[in-house]
Amino acid sequence: MEINFQCIELTIQDEELGCTVTFSDSRSADDQYKTDEEIMNRVEKYLLIQKTYAEDEYDTEYYHFESSESNEGFDPYGKININITKEKLEANLIGEKVIIGLNLKKQELENLLRILETKFNEKITINKK
């Protein structure tokens, strides 16, 4: 199966307990205009990349990859190669080919690359084109 969509909203949350990057084909702000039923039954496409930070020296950092298009799990020992440009992200992830169309401004792309290269460098290798 192939995960393929145009990213409308990119969110990056780097907080005390972890870091989450979400590529979505819809805007979360649009939810305020939807009924509860529409929110519960939506068919949003997304890719979520998440890292949970270790709370102390005995704890482990955890990585989680999730997609609306796949039920496959991610190999916790695997490493992902991502090809990224201002217009597109391509990768093989969780047994699927991932193609996400991007329309990022220069600052958005730089921020995304910085987060992926610093927070996810143990699991993700970035190839800039």
C-alpha angles and dihedrals in degrees: 000000000000127000106213129160144128113259110231096170129030115190126186120188117182107179139156096277100037153323127263129188116189127186110194136178092218139043118256090213088066089068091080089070095049130090120244089254092053091051093048093047100038121136098212116164116222146156118212124194115186139177123190112205122230111257095211141357092279095052127086130228113242130208124205128187120187136172134185087224101055141050093192121118126234120246102246090210096046129100124219127219113211124192109203138180132162088269105038148024118204128182145140105242134166091353092306136103108242123204117171120178112222133197100185130163116231093259092048092051092047091050092048092049092047092052094045093046096046106030100033101030092119092061106023131059114196122213110190117203 
